[in-house]
Amino acid sequence: MTPDQLAECRFVGSSVDWLDVRVRSDFFEARDKLLDALGGEVARSKLEAFDPPNRMGYEFGVKVTSAPAVGSLSLVGGHRAARGWSMFSGSQRCADWLWRFLRVESTDVLAQGRLHQVNRVDAAFDFMYSGPPELLFRHGLSMCAEYDLANYREGRPGRGETLYMGWEKKPACERKRTNSAPIYAARLYQKGYEQGAGIGAIGISPDWWRFEVMLRPDKPASKERAFMLSVDQIGDGTRWTRAFLNSLGYEFSERKPHAISSPVEAVAVGKRAVAVKNLRSLSHMTDQYAAAAQSLAELVGWDRVETIVMDALRETREGRKPGDGLRRLADDIWTDDHAPEFRELRDTTH
């Protein structure tokens, strides 16, 4: 597409269109907070209990029933393997409301440094475009080629079409539900036709388009960070989504956290990332070995424990495996301190 043709795209709004998020509340606490907050926020809505379908292990569920245009909202909880956690899911306007509600409601959680975890969030960017649809789809395909993105196209001309970017064929992608599914994917589609513009729906323009960015974080820390992102920051989350939105004339009001603007900043961000990764590794080591270190210190003193650790680190710097040295040290201590006692015990009992 030429710059003049791209200039025909006029953005009219952005929102969260889908949300799956794990919250740090048990089911009944989360349900009560939802009941307190609903009061008129979701039009013509009510809360009713249901048995969670396809939610293996979840014991309780409630859902908001509402007009189709408002979307859906549900809460499930009581999973034996996830005590103290519940799962909210929302779509369309309910998802956008839920996104804002949880971020306000979570002030006490954030103050304790514990964040909710996003399993999936879709950021929708709506715009009007009256030019030939094929030109816009070809522009999306050229972006897929430039960034080596899997893609496929569905629908029929004149009835509404969708271009999936960064996705395999939808059934295969949705079946995975694993970390191998794409973290970032998007779809470009004719939203007006989806809402009935092609069959005479009143007040719906066939020129209404949507670019929807799906973020599905793969690790707990990433899920927590995703909870703090704005809609713009989700759209800015990867090079190709940013480039596509920029090519259509979208202006980001917020950049993604840690956006790198210079080589110097890139080095600083890289060092911070390495530090965070290593500190997380050390925290796991502490969880696993703190009790062993404490027990050893009670026997030989913390000074001796510190010397042992420093010797092990020195062996690492010298290219040797510290585990071998620690095993030799353990054998030496056992031989020097305990073997004579056992020999004496053996001699007196035989």
Buried (B, 14 or more C-beta within 10 A) or exposed (E): BEEEBBEBBEBEEBBBBBBBBBBBBBBEBBBEBBEEBBEEEBEEBEBEEEEBEEBEEBEBBBBBBBEEEBBBBBBBBBBEEBEEBBBBBBBBBBBBBBBEBBBEBBEEBEEEEEBBBBBBBBBBBBBBBEBEBEBBBEBBBEBBEEBEBBBBBEBEEEEBBBBBBBBBEEEEBEEEEEEEBBBBBBBBBBBBBBBBBBEEEEEBBBBBBBBBBBBBBBEEBBBBBBBBBBBBBBBBBBEBBBEBBBBBBBEBEBBBEEEBEEEEEEEEEEEEEEEEEEEEEEEEEEEEEEEEBEEBBEEEEEEEBEEBEEEBEEBEEEEEEBEEBBEEEEEEBEEEEEEEEEEEEEEEEE
